[in-house]
Amino acid sequence: MLRLQTPLPERYLDATPEQIDEWIGTAKAALGDEVFLLGHHYQRDEVMKWCDARGDSYRLSVLAQQRPTAKTIVFCGVHFMAESADILTADDQQVILPDLNAGCSMADMADIDQVEEAWEELSGVVDVERLVPITYMNSSAALKAFVGDHGGAVCTSTNARAVLEWAMGQGDKVLFFPDQHLGRNTGYTMGYTEADMRVWNPRFDLGGLTEADCKEATFLLWKGHCSVHQRFRPEHVEAFRAEHPEGIVVAHPECAHEVCALADKVGSTDFIIRAIDEAPAGATIGVGTEIHLVQRLDAETPDKTVVSLDPLICPCSTMFRIDGPHLAWVLERLVAGEVVNRITVDPDTAASARVALQRMLDIT
């Protein structure tokens, strides 16, 4: 999805890292408690070191909600995360994304028009009163609103199983978007198999499926993925085990099922952090997730060796758009009394999205 980011003034482009740090520090001090800086785990260190809190997308949005005295939330993450923060915070708070082009390729793989079209097509084949839509947190506010309006809920990688078990108590089928891998991996942990699942490809009529497919499937999984986690392959796990026979493999559930099936542990970003913390001293842990988090965990646990399973160590390119110059720019504009890159969700969309988020909280 194209978002138009204003080019930075040359002052920021020509500055040295030291100058950028000085500007950020001065602006942050001037703004004081009026600004709350949030940093997602995948952020680069030059940004993360300035953040008041770090975590995954939903946890950070909740922390923003719990800081009502902060006039401005600067969310160092991606677009859907800033939207979630705007949904959960008060009307008198404002949320800023340092670079508007910091999106999420997975979230962009399902837009509201595609999902509404899929729902309409499915209504001609199955009883949609028994079809429960579930959207991953990594989705736009519009999709969260859609599931809120259609009896569904949001899920995170931590609570996906609880939410899907709830969904199966509400109906016969689940339409899960935008990440097929989280849906598939969670379905397997619930005792389902590939025979119970079909992949819905929005580029084709009826998702590329037959009417029989739609009727027989329990899980209709949107053809979407994380551009980072989809890189991890079984051969990466095999190579790690060959080099480290006693090593521990930990994978994020956005990885393909073939990878998760080979891992010793599978879980969310927070789960990965805990797994490394709980690993014995001297352990070597191969991790299937974004490289900035992997490198940070290695630096913060000197008694262990934490490495990426992917030898090419691909970063999240969209998260990587948030950098020191953009952070300095938005903070200095705030000091000057100008709000740039504000992220807002319209009231109707926000209200329906809150319904879906509240259902998730009620379930878990």
N, C-alpha and C positions, 0 to 999 in steps of 0.2 A: 504494500500500500504506500503510495507516494504522499509524503508530508513535506511541507515547504519550510525548511529551516533558513532563517535569515543568515546570510554569510557573516562570520565574525569580523569585526573591525581588525585592520592590520595590526593594531597594537597588540592584540592577543596572539595573532599568528606569528609575529616576529619576536615575541617575548621568550626569554630563557625559562627553563623549569623553575629556577630560583625566583625569578620575578613573578611568575604565576603563583607560586606558593606564598610569596609576600602579599600579593593582592588578595588572594583567598583569605589568608589569615587576618588581614586588616579589615576586610569587609565582614567576615564572620564575627569578629570581635565587636564591630560597630553595630551589627544587627542584634547581637546577644540572643536572648531567649525568644525573640520574636520569630526566629527561623529555626526549623528543625530539619536537619540533613539526614536523609535515609540512604543507605547504600546496600544494594543487592549483593549477595555473595559473589556474583560473577564479575563485579566491578574491578577495574584495574586499581593497583595500589595507590597511584597518584591521586585518585579520587577517594578511595575508601578511607585513607588516613584522616580525612576531614569530616567523615560522617559521624553523627551522634549515635547512630544505631545501625546495625547491620543484621541481615536475615534474609529469609525468602520473601516472595512477593506479598503473600497474604499477611504474614507476621508483621511486615513493615507497615502495611496499611492499618492494621489494628493498633500498632504503636502510634501511628499518626492520629488515629481516633482518640487514643488515650492521652494526647497532648493538646487539649483544647486551648491552652494559653498561647500556643504557637500560631502567630498570624499567618505564616507561610511555611508550607512543607516543600522542601526541595528534594524531589525523588530522583536519586541517581540509579535509574533502572531503565525500564522501557515503557512504551506508551500505555499498554493495558494496565500496568502496575500503577501508574499515575492516575488512571481513570478509577481504579479501585479505591485509591486513597481519597479521591474527590467524592466518591459515592459515600464513603464511610465517615468523612470528616464533616464538621459543622459548616453551615452556609457562610459564616463569616471568616472561614479559613480559605486560603487559596493554595493550589498545588501547582508546582512548576516542574517541568521536565527540561533539563539543561540543553538537550538537543532534540528537536522535534522528530528528527529522522531516526531516533533510537526506537525502533519498532521491534516486533517479534515475528520471525518468519513463520513460526507455527501458528500464532494467533491469526496471521494474515491468510492462512490456508483455508479458513472458514469465515465467510462474511455473512451478514444478516440476510442478504438477498439469496445466497446459495442455500442457507439453512431453511428459510421460508419456502423456497422452491422444493427442497427435499421433503419437507413436511407435507406440502400439498400433493406431491407425487405419491408419497406413502399413504396418504389418506384415501387414495383410490385403490389401495391394495390390501391394507391392514386396518384394524380398528385402532385409530390413533388415540382413542380414549384409554387404550391399554398400552400405549407406547409412551415411555417416559424419557424426555430429553435431559441429558446430563452434559454440562459443559465443564471442562477443565478450567481452573483459575486462569490459565494462560489463554485468555480469549477477551474479545472486546466487551465493553459495557453493553452493547446492543445484543450480543449473544447471551449474556447473563440475564438481561431483561427478557429475552425470548423464553428461556427456560423458566423464569419466574412466572410468566404469563401462561405457560403451558403445563404447569404442575410438576416441573422438574426442579433440579437443584444444581448448585455449583459443587465441585469437588477439588481437593488438592491432591498432590501425590501422596500425602500422608493419610488422608481419610478416604481415598477413592474406594476402598473395599466397603467401608461402612456405608457410604453413599449409594454404591451400586447394590448392596444388599437391601437397603431401604427401597431403592427403585424397583427391585424385583418383587417387593411386597406390595407395590402400588400397581403394577401392571405385568404384562407378559414379555415385553421387549424394552430394550434400551437403545436410544440413538445417542451415541457417545462421540463428542467432538471437542477440540479439533485433533487430538493426538490418538492415533490408532494404537500405538504401542502401550501407553498407559492403560487403555481400555483392555487390550488383549492380555497383558501381564496380570492385571487385576482379576480378569475373568478366570484365568488359570488358577490363581490362588483360591478362588471360590469353588473350584472343582469342575469348571466348564472346560471344554476343549475347542480346538479349531473348528470342529464340526458344528459348534453352536454359534459360530461367528461368521460374519460376512463384512467385507470392506466396501464402504459406500464411496464411490468416486464421483464427486460433484460435476466432473467434466462430461459425464455421460448421462443419457436418459435413464431414469430410475437407478441412478448410481452405478450403472453398468451391471445391474443384477436382473435376474428374472423375477417374476412374481412369486414363484416357488421359493426362491432364495429369501425374499423379504418375509414371507410367511413362516418359513422354517427357522430363521435365525432368531436367536435370543439377544445377541449383541450385533447391532449395526454400527460398525466402527468407521468413523470418518477417515478418509485417506489424507491424513496429515501427520507431520512428524517434526521433531526438533532437529534443526540442521546440524547441531553439535552432537547430540546423543545418537543420531542415526549413523554416525561415522564409526562407532565402535562395532567390531565384528568378532565372531568366535575365534578367528585366527589371532586376534590381539590377546585374548585370554590365554589361548594355548601357548603363545610365545612368552607371555609373562610367566606362566607356570613352568615352562621349560627352563627359564632363567632363574626363577625363584620357587623351587619345589615346595617350600614351606610358606610361601607368601599367601596373602589374603586378598581375594578379589571382591570388590564392592562396586555395585552398579546402580545407576539411577533407573527407575522403572520406565523412563522415556526411551531407554535403549531397546533394541529389538529383542523379542522373546528368546531367540537363540543365544543371545549374550547373557540375558538374565538367568537362563536355565543353567549356565555354566558358572555363574558367580556364587560366591560363598554367602554373600549378603546382598539384598536388594532393598533400596528404600530412597526416600526423599533426600533433599539436600541436608536438612537437619539430621536425618537418620545417618547419612554418610559422615557428618561431622562427629556424631556420637560414636559411631562404629570405630572411627580412627582414634578417638579419645580413649575408648575402652580396649583397644588392641594392646597386647603386651609390649613392653619396652623391647626394642630390637627388631620388631616386626617390620616386614616390607609389605606395603599395601598398594595394590594396583587398583586405581579408581576410574570408573567410567563416568566422568562428568566434565564440566567445563574447566579449562586449564588454569584460569586465575584462582579459582577456589582450590584446585589441587596443589598448586604451588604455594598458596598461602598456608594450607594445612601442613605441608611439608616444613615450611619455615617455622610454624608455631608448635610443631611437635619434634624437637631436635633428637629425641630418643627413638624416633621411628623414621622409616624412609617411605615417603608417599610419592607415588609416581602415576603418571597418566597411562592408561592402557593403550592410548593411541600415540604412536611414536611421532606423528606429525603435529601433535598438541595444538589442535585447532581451537581458537577462541570463539566466543559468541560475538560475531562481527557486528551485530546491531547493538548489543550492550556496550561494545568497545567504542561506540561513537561518543559516549559520555567521557569527556577527558578534562584535564585541568583547565585549559583555556575556556571551555564552555561553562564550567562551574564558576570560574572567576568572573566571566561576563554576566551571568544571571545574578550573582551576588552583588557585584558592583552596581548593576542597574537597580537592584532593590535599595541599596544605600542611597542612590540618586532619586528614589521615589518612583521608579518605573518598574512595572511588572511585565516581564517578557515570558513567552512560552508557557502561559497559563493553560492548564488542562481542565476543561469543564465538561461535565456530563449533564444533559438537559434533565429537568426535574422528573418528567414522566419515565424516561429510561432509567434514571437513578432509582426511582421508587420501585419499579419492577425488578431491577437488579438486586436491590436490598431484600426483596422477598426471597429470591433464589439463594442469596447468601445466608439469610436467616434460617431457611430450611436446612442448609448445610450445618449451621450451628446447632439447630435443634436435633439433628440426626446424630451429631458427634459430641 
